Amino acid sequence: MKLIILTKKNILYEGKINSIKVPGKKNCFHILKNHIPIVTILSIGKITIYYRYNEKKIIYLNNEGILELKNNKITILID
């Protein structure tokens, strides 16, 4: 899958990933390859990016955001 995390000023992350765990409004959820298309609001919390087997990168969010997933491309907009 391809992931891009954007703010108003710059790109925080861009690259290929295996999966991602994000903070939803009620609970965290994990997105894997070939997930159905979704658009959702993200809560304050952390995003965990799994980009290789047993390797991860964690980005801490200060504010809410929006996630869009379509055709294995994830776009996250955060403040």
ZIZI-V307020 format. One record per residue. N is the residue number from 0. RES is the residue in one letter. SS is DSSP state (H for helix, E for strand, L for the rest). OMEGA is omega in radians with two decimals (none if undefined). D_LAST is the distance of its C-alpha to the last C-alpha in whole Angstrom. Layout:
BEGIN
n:res:ss:omega:d_last
N:RES:SS:OMEGA:D_LAST
N:RES:SS:OMEGA:D_LAST
END
This chain:
BEGIN
n:res:ss:omega:d_last
0:M:L:3.08:23
1:K:E:-3.13:21
2:L:E:2.99:17
3:I:E:3.09:14
4:I:E:-3.04:11
5:L:E:2.92:8
6:T:L:3.10:6
7:K:L:-3.01:7
8:K:L:-3.06:9
9:N:L:3.07:11
10:I:E:3.12:12
11:L:E:-3.11:11
12:Y:E:3.03:14
13:E:E:3.13:17
14:G:E:3.13:20
15:K:E:-3.14:22
16:I:L:3.04:22
17:N:L:3.13:25
18:S:E:-3.11:22
19:I:E:3.06:19
20:K:E:-3.05:18
21:V:E:3.11:15
22:P:E:3.07:15
23:G:E:-3.13:16
24:K:L:-3.12:16
25:K:L:-3.12:20
26:N:L:2.99:20
27:C:E:3.06:19
28:F:E:-3.05:20
29:H:E:3.11:21
30:I:E:3.11:21
31:L:E:3.13:24
32:K:L:3.12:26
33:N:L:3.04:27
34:H:L:3.10:25
35:I:L:3.12:25
36:P:L:3.10:23
37:I:E:2.93:20
38:V:E:-3.08:17
39:T:E:3.07:15
40:I:E:3.10:12
41:L:E:3.09:11
42:S:L:3.02:11
43:I:L:-3.12:11
44:G:L:-3.14:13
45:K:E:3.05:14
46:I:E:3.09:14
47:T:E:-3.10:17
48:I:E:3.07:18
49:Y:E:-3.05:22
50:Y:E:3.01:23
51:R:E:3.13:27
52:Y:L:3.11:30
53:N:L:3.05:29
54:E:E:3.13:26
55:K:E:3.07:23
56:K:E:-3.10:19
57:I:E:3.06:17
58:I:E:3.13:13
59:Y:E:3.14:12
60:L:L:3.06:9
61:N:L:-3.08:8
62:N:L:3.12:6
63:E:L:3.13:7
64:G:E:3.13:7
65:I:E:3.11:9
66:L:E:3.02:12
67:E:E:3.09:15
68:L:E:3.10:18
69:K:E:3.10:21
70:N:L:3.13:24
71:N:L:3.03:23
72:K:E:-3.12:20
73:I:E:3.05:17
74:T:E:3.11:13
75:I:E:3.07:10
76:L:E:3.13:7
77:I:E:-3.11:4
78:D:L:none:0
END
